[in-house]
Structure formats: C-alpha cells, structure tokens
C-alpha cells in the first residue's frame, strides 16, 4: 500500500471545509437578512408567512 502525501490528503478536506463553510455562511446571512426584513416590514412578512403556512397545510 502506497503512502499518500500530506497534500493529497489535505486538499479534499480543505475543499469540504470551504464548501460547507460557505454554505453555513450563506445560511447565516439569509437568517440575518430575513430577521432584518421582518423587523422593518412586519405586516408584509406576516402576510407571506401566513400564505406559506396555508399553502403547506
């Protein structure tokens, strides 16, 4: 069995860290944007949530 060099092991791990880290940052930014939107415009946001809940029910 051949030994793998450290860089051959590290590149896939770093790729996963970057991809999942970017996804987590996207989710966090979406949450902050949604909360800001809900604080500024509570009426339309509540209407949208009500429509979504009625659609899912």
Secondary structure, DSSP 4 states (H G I P E B T S, - for coil): -PPPPHHHHHHHHHHHHHHHHHHHHHHHHHHHHHHHHHHH-HHHHHHHHHHHHHHH-
